[in-house]
Amino acid sequence: MDIQQLKYFLALAKELHFWKTAEKMNITQSALSRHIMSLENEMGLQLFFRNKRNVKLTPAGEFLKEKWSIELIQLEAIQKHARQIHLGEQGSVCIAHPDSISSSILPDFLKKIATVFPKLKIELVQLTYEQQEEQLKNYKIDLAFSREINESASIDSKNLGSENLCLVVPSNHHFITIDDITHESIAKEGFIATNAGSSNSYDSIISDVYKHYQIDPDSHISCEFGSTIISLIKNGLGISILPESYRLQHNENVRFIPLNFTANLYMNWRKNDPNTLINTILELL
């Protein structure tokens, strides 16, 4: 028994005429007869009373017509849903991202996904780089924006471009332009560190900034999330170095001073991921 045989049976049960049913189903009358006989033989029961003039459902056929009509609709809905998941029209995707792109690249990217896949459920999470790598490998997330260079053999990456790093200070701070920043002037400032003592490629760029100005910052506060750091800066708890994209978050009472240092942004995903949805989404970047 297969789905097509059920469709032939239901069509004949509705028409009660072999020739009309065969024409409607685009097969020959003899082929339709073979499918009905095969179905009856497989089930070990008679579905139709038939002679040269009339076709009529048996009581068993009447019962199966009622039940199979409902089940076929449900089965076709399930198959359609499965195809939608396969094509990315439905289903879900989990994307990790740094705080810095919340108002820059991320909204435009999600808008593109929503346009192509309006029924796709999208979950956004913020993780450390170490967590991103672990959760990608364990299929807990599907894509990850990151400022870290990928070094894992099981993960593929795409460089999405770079942006300036900025010194972020309160709006009433005496630093106005990059010319105001010297070894002597910046050495007196308290810094809010953008990490918790980890060692990675993004932190090495921050270290290059410190080396350039020949300072060893005294950081009493460290934080992974730039929006929190900006709130601390507003409250006079120090200054920090952040990607310029934070400027798009309509941050008042802080000033962004572009530095001569840049940081890259990458998209990471599992290598050879069998989910065709992921590849389709990546094409939208």
Salt bridges, closest charged atoms under 4 A:
GLU15 OE2 - LYS24 NZ 3.69
GLU40 OE1 - ARG50 NH2 2.87
GLU76 OE2 - LYS7 NZ 3.39
GLU133 OE2 - LYS137 NZ 3.10
ASP142 OD1 - ARG270 NH2 3.04
ASP156 OD1 - LYS271 NZ 3.71
GLU163 OE2 - ARG147 NH2 2.57
GLU189 OE1 - HIS173 NE2 3.13
GLU189 OE2 - HIS174 NE2 3.86
ASP218 OD2 - HIS220 NE2 3.12
GLU244 OE2 - ARG247 NH2 3.16
ASP273 OD2 - ARG270 NE 2.95
